[in-house]
Amino acid sequence: MSDPTEPLPTTFVVPIFPLPDVTLFPQTFLPLHVFEARYRAMVADALARDRRLAVVRLEPGYERTYEGRPAVRPVAGVGHIVNWERLSSGRYNVLLKGLARMTIEQELPADTLYRLVRARRLDDVPAAGAVEPLVARIRAACGRLLKALDRPGDLLDGVLAAAQPPATIADRAAAAFLPDSTLRQELLETLAVDRRLERVSAALEGLVDELT
């Protein structure tokens, strides 16, 4: 069984869970209710192996071939199942913790109901200059959003703490506040940390303007 504290290898094989509007960012948590037979089998097999699975976004028009192998975005989030509950119906409630971004290199032939891919880990591209002003903009916008939503101002102090890497702060803020699934996918595909911070801060400030 894999250790979620160890870095992912550069390449690996992982089952994919295609969904229309869901994004799994690194260092964030994603609850999922798994009810289709093929994905219940996927979760059962993942729990017996390394507890890893990838959440991939379905391409538009997936409805025509949903029961087969519809097209998916090549960049996805791979996560580790940190908690799960098997219901009496056979369904699962699972909690995924995002481990890394990945790109699908090849879909593998499989005798399983679900799909398996060979993937490559995608690493962040460090910022060329100082990013503290962008991080400050994100924290300030999150604070104003919490106030506008009448939520406690310190709700995200832990996940957006100064000890967190800037890339993680961008991902966690996007996961917590940004509802646009297309933008979230674009942010998942943005490896340059400074560019990601800029886009997240601008999107958060846009939400503040809308709400206030």
N, C-alpha and C positions, 0 to 999 in steps of 0.2 A: 504494500500500500504506500502511496506517495506521501511525502511530508510536505504540507502546504507552505511551510516556512522556507523550503529550499527553492531556489530559482528554477523555473522551467528550463528544460534543455532547449537548445536552439531549434531542433525539429522534434516533432512528436506526433503520435496518432491519437485522435480524440473523436468521440461522437459529437454530432452537431444537433442542436435543438433549434430549428428554424421557426422564427416568430415574426409577425408583421411589423410591430412597432416597439420592440423592446431592445434596450441597449445595456450591456454589461460592461461597466468601466472597471479598470483595475482598482483594487483597494476600496471597492464599494460592495454593498450587500444587495442581493436581489432575491425576493421571495417568489416562488413559482408554484402553481398548482398544476400537477401533471395528470391528465385524465385519458389521453389517447393510448390505446394498447401498445403501439410501437414505442411511445416515449416512456410508458411505464416500464417496458422491457429495458429501455436504455438506462433509466435510473437504476433499476435492479442490477444490471451488469456493471454500471459505473461504481455502485457501492461495493460490489464484489471485487473490483479491481483497484483503481487509483482515485476514485471519486471525482474525476475530472470530466467536464463536458463544456462545450462551447455554445454560446447563444449567438446565432447568426440572424441577420435581417433578411427577410424574404424580399425579392425584387417585386416591383409593381407588376400586376397581372398574374400573381402566383395562384390565384383562385382556380384557374383552368387546369392546373396540374398538381394541385395541393396533395392529392392522395399518392402521387408518385415522387418525383425528385425535382421540384420547382427550383428555378434559379435563385441563388442567394448572393449577397454581397461577399466579396472575397475577404474583407477585413472584419474580424469578429472579436468578441471578448471570451477568453477561456477562464473558467472558474473552477473552484473546488467546493464540493458539497460539504458544508460545515454542520448542517443540521437537517434532519429529515423525519417524516412521520408517514408511515404507510397506513392508509385508512382501510376500514373493513370492506370497502368497495373495490380495493385494489389500487385506488389512486394514491398519489403521493403529494404531500406538501414538503417542499425542499427549500433550503436557504443556501444560495450560492454566494461565495466570496470571490470577487474578481481577482485573478492572478496576473493577467497580462493581456495585451493586445496580440493578435495573431493574424496571419494571412494564410488562406487555404492554398496549398500548392497543388494538391491532387485529391480527387475523391476516389476512395478505394473500393474495389469490389468487395461485397460483404454478403454473408448469408444471414444477416440480422434484419429485423424489421426496420431498423433505423439506419441512418447514414454515418459512415466513418470517413474521416479525411486525414491526410497527412498535412500538417501545418508547420509554419515557421514562426517563432516568436518575433514580435516587433518591439524594438526598444526605442525609448524616447531619444529625440535629438536635442541635446542640451542647448539652452539659450546662449546666444553669443554675448549678450550684455546683461545688465542688471534687470531683474524682473520684480523687485520689491514693490515698485509703484503699481504694477499690474495686480500683484497679490493683494495689495491694500485696497485697490478698487473692487476686487471680488469680495473681500470681507465686508467692505462698507455697503456694497449693493445687497449682499445677503442679509446684513443687519436691517436695512431698510425694507427688504421684502418680508422679513419676519415681523417687523412692526406693522406693515400694511396688512399682513395676514392675521394679526393679533395673536402671534405666537411668541413664546418666551425669547427674549433677545439673546440668551446664552445657549439656545438649543443646539447650535452647531459649533460651540466653542472647541469641543474636543476634536471633531473631524477636520476643522479648519485651523487648528492650532499652529503656532509658529514653527513647531518642531516638524511639521509635515512638509515633505518636498513640494515645491511649487506645482509640479505636474499633478501630484495627488490632490492638491487643493482645487485645481481646475476641474479634475474629473469628479471629485465629490460634490462640488458646487453644481456642476452640470447635472449629475444624477439626482440631486436633491430638488432642483428648481426648474430646469429647462424642459418644457413639455413637448417641444417640437421634435418629433422622432427623426425627421430628416436632418435637422441640425445636430442632434445627438450622434447620429451615424457619421456625419462629417467630422465632428469633434473626435470620435473614436479613430477616424482615419488620419487625423492630424498628429503627426509624430513630433513636429517641432514645438517644443514646450512654449517658447515665447509667442508663437502664433496661436497656440491653443489658449493660453492665458488671455491674449488680446480678444479673441472671439468670445470666450466665456464672459469676460468682464463687460464687453459691449452688449451681449445678449441679456445679461442680468440687469444692466442699467436700462435697457429697453423695457424690460418687464416692470421695473420700478416706475418708469414713466407711465406705463399703461395703467398701473394700479393706483397711482397717486395723482 
